[in-house]
Amino acid sequence: MAYDANALYLSTMLNGMPCRKEKVIDNENPVQASPIIKNAVLSGQLFGFVKCKLATPNHLWTKFEDMSPIFVNREVPEATVPQAMMDYLN
């Protein structure tokens, strides 16, 4: 059996989505900050996206060999970004 990290994506489309200019909050100590962030999300004090780093422990590699729960991000060439998105980002 394999798991998909995006399996909940469709169900989230039924909920409210963040639609304002982003606010980036960096944490010097992410391990210490994770319970604070989790509580803020669960209590409704933080609404948006949380960027986090994931790792699959070595002993679980064979379990996820068909469909890894970890996806690789790639740089998007600026030429492929629509002008409306460039205006928003700038």
WOCOR-V554620 format. One record per backbone hydrogen bond with DSSP energy under -0.5 kcal/mol. CO is the residue of the C=O (numbers start at 1). NH is the residue of the N-H. Records with the same first field share a line. If there is no record, write none. Layout:
CO = NH, NH
This chain:
3 = 5
4 = 7
6 = 9
8 = 12
9 = 13
10 = 13
11 = 14
12 = 15
23 = 25
24 = 26
29 = 33
30 = 34
33 = 37
34 = 38
35 = 39
36 = 40
37 = 41
38 = 42
39 = 43
40 = 44, 45, 46
41 = 44
49 = 51
50 = 52
55 = 57
57 = 60
58 = 61
60 = 64
62 = 65
67 = 3
75 = 77
77 = 80
78 = 81
82 = 85, 86
83 = 87
84 = 88
85 = 89
86 = 90
